[in-house]
Amino acid sequence: MTMSAHLQELRRKHQTLSEQVDKEQRSPGTDALAIAELKKKKLKLKEEISRLGGV
């Protein structure tokens, strides 16, 4: 996999997590801990994208 393709995949995963966080936050009765875990995963992806120079 090329670096460009890898960055694109990371961005796609980040966007998917972002949409999932938004959906969970709008859903009544969603576990705050589950949302925090999703946000943590999203941040790790963002950090990896930045580290690879994709920002």
N, C-alpha and C positions, 0 to 999 in steps of 0.2 A: 504494500500500500504506500503510495506516495505521501509526502508530508502534507501536500495540499488536500488530498483526499482524507487524510487522518483529521486535519483541522475541520474540514467540512462535516465529518461524522461527529466530532466533538460538539460543534455548533448545533447540529441537529439534535443531539441528545440534550444539550442545554435548553434548547427551545422547547422540547417535549416536556422536560421537567418544569420549566416555567409555566407552561400551560396546565400541567397537572397541579402545581401549587395554587394557581389561580382558581382552578376548579374546586380544589379541596377547601380553600378559604371561603368560597361562596356557599359551600354545602353545610347545612346546619348539622351540628353534632359531630363535626370532624375532630379527630384527636389532634391536639396541638403538638404532641410529641411526633406524630407522623408527619405533620407539616414541617416541623423543625428538621427532621431527617431528610426530607426532600430538599429543603433549602440548603442543607449541608452538602448534599450530593451536587446540587447545582453550583455552589460556590467552588467545590473542588474541580468541577469541569471548567469553570471560568478561569481558575488559577492555572490549570494545565494549558488552556488555550493561550493565556497571556504568556506563560513560560515558553511556549513554542513560537511566540511571536505572531500570533494570529489575531491580535487586537488592533 
